[in-house]
Amino acid sequence: MNIKRINITIAFFVALIILSQIAGAKISPPPPPPPIGGIGGGGPGNNVPQSVGYCPNQFSINAIAPWYCSQINQAAYKVFTDWEPVLMLAVLFSFMIAAVIFVAGIAARNSKLRSYGIGEFYEAGASLIFVVFFMLLAALIFGIIPGLYIGEDPYNTSLTYIYNTIDATQGLLTALYNPAMLAYFYTSISITVSTLATVSTILGYAAIPLEILFIIPATALSSLLVEGLLVLYAEFYLILFAMYASIPVFLIPGIFLRSIMPTRSVGGLLIGAAIGFYFILPTLFSIAFFFTSKGTMQTFIAATAQLNSISQGSNAITNGALPNGQNSIPQEIKTIQEGMGSFWISVIFYPALILALTYFSITTIADLLGGMRPSGGLLSRI
Amino acid sequence: MQECLNSINSFLTAPYTAWFPITLIAATLIIVILAAIYLFAPLMGREDIRRNIGIMIYQTLFGIVLIMAFGIFATWLCSFNAESLLQSLNLILVTSIAPQNANLYETAVYDLYWFTNHGALANANNFLFLLYAGLNIGPSLSIEINFIPGIQNLGISVNAPFTASSVLGSYFSYMSQALSWLFIINDLQFIIISAAPIIFAIFVSIGLIARLFGFSRNFGGSLIALGVGIGFVYPLMVSITYGFINVAYSQLYNSIFINIATSTFGTNIQSALASLASGSALVNLFLSSIYAIVNLVGFTATASLILPMLNFVVVNTFVIDFSQAFGERLDFMSLLTNII
């Protein structure tokens, strides 16, 4: 009686999946929401070969990530819908394995094997629940199911914030680099009067204040800004990698591997990685940059404007040697250095924390999916 | 495929050819001895021995089944057209050097080779060097006037040894060093990938044979897990992840020069003439090249640091789980960490 009830439950689940597939094929995608700005908008144009791209022809390509669409929601939607049938096949595969074990148990009249098959049905059911959970979450975030769409997705938000921070950092670096180069050129000039006995450097000493007050701090600050840029780009590509790779690289192989008993843990790990990378990583990045990037960007944009106004032409030399005052470049550099704390918090500290939290979530989900029922030693005892 | 099969022939089939009859004879002998004990155990009044011997016979038979199953798996692995499958999923970059109808090993080696020698890592390294060289070409102003013609060191000289690399030069050398480390990480992976078919063949064949005997069953199971982990799961992960990265990079590469040109000269002829006339084109060229390089290095760093870590974690988890199922628990990453 119990077995029959389980069979009916499983048949219901399978029927649900098939129905959702049929319904999914008929439902057209929701109308595209406008991008939240900053990221995308033109770029080099649609000259990237589409055969190797992920951006459908009707969408414009992103400027900073040319394989990526400006309409991030649609791109995420496309990735998801492209892989959804394979995802369902993976779930059905795990049910099929459970069914084979169960039927073998009945045929062999082996109650242990039959019970084991029932246990495998539960495991396949757990995989299905996680897939349904994954789909529902994706539906909420990316608008896979019309009517459940709630707005901005974490990819769009986090990538836009990171891109805007990159933009502000590059602007500041440009504003700092140009006068620093000019000042460097002036300080590199040396006029030497040589006699047979003595050599005296005339302009060398005159350039020392400019070098100490402006060039050395500007060089150090520029290096730090480039380092921050490098980290920002790495974070940007990490989020993109998570978006494109989570389903095909982690979720689908994870469900397949979870169906087979000796590889259940690695399957659980891959499903955990998919959930961690697909949802938790971009969401945490969005939240972190929401709180930190505005202050940093405002500081950087204001400093850029100030530097541009006080370091035009020969002002780079005269204002560069001013220790303080309204037009002093060293004073402005000090202001920027004071604002670098929030920059480092948003660029390094929070991302490190986010990575740690993502890793923790992955291991927790992996434990839940693969570690609850240890498979170790079973085959070795056969 | 032929090379893979040759490798399997050398290290799997050849040991099979040599060992298979011996293994079968040994297994048969073990089964005969166990069967004899199984028969005589009730006469000695030892039902417990009888039960244990029955399990041991099953274990030996299961070992023979595993040998045959892994033989079939190894043959399938070499003939499986992974390249076509990955290409249909947009997970392999089609180039002139891409192998045709390649198996998993050839695909993984190609993906890693392209990334290191033609793709993101190689280009980040080459472009960084070019940029560094370009920035070091600066106006080296030098004027020398001698008070008395013909006599050196008596006069006035003006010197301006200025280069564009003065401001960020030290940072580029740091970036260059970081890239060298990434090359080391990639070369390490390349060695493992190149050795993957051999590792699979040797470890799995020895493990399967060792698993036949009771005293070496756990050791054999762990070797099988390590062989399958490094010989199958690792190339699979490399071909998927690096294939994805190569496809993404090919499109990033297409836009790098366009972005530099746009930033340097603008988008129309008027802005190009204006930037050339004002001299801002040169500064813009330097800065846009620097930003492009930073972008490229950021991409390369993500691909070279995150992917190997992910791949190794997946392989390690697989080996832990598989070795637990077939033999003794083996955590090779922890072992390596402890050694280091």
Interface residues (C-beta under 8 A of the other chain):
Chain A: G43 P44 N47 V48 P49 V52 G53 Y54 A63 I64 A65 P66 W67 Q170 L173 T174 Y177 N178 A180 M181 Y184 F185 S188 I189 S190 I191 T192 V193 S194 T195 L196 V199 A218 T219 S222 S223 V226 E227 L229 L230 V231 L232 Y233 A234 F236 Y237 L238 L240 F241 Y244 A245 P248 V249 L257 M261 P262 T263 R264 S265 V266 L269 L270 A273 A366 G370 P374 S375 G376 G377 L378 L379 S380 R381 I382
Chain B: I55 Y58 Q59 F62 L89 N90 L91 L93 V94 L141 I151 N153 L154 G155 I156 S157 V158 N159 A160 P161 F162 A164 S166 V167 L168 S170 Y171 M175 R217 N218 G221 V233 I240 T241 F244 I245 V247 A248 S250 Q251 L252 N254 S255 I258 N259 T262 V283 L287 I290 Y291 V294 N295 V297 G298 F299 A301 T302 A303 I306 L310 V313 V314 T317 F318 I320 D321 F322 Q324 A325 F326 G327 R329
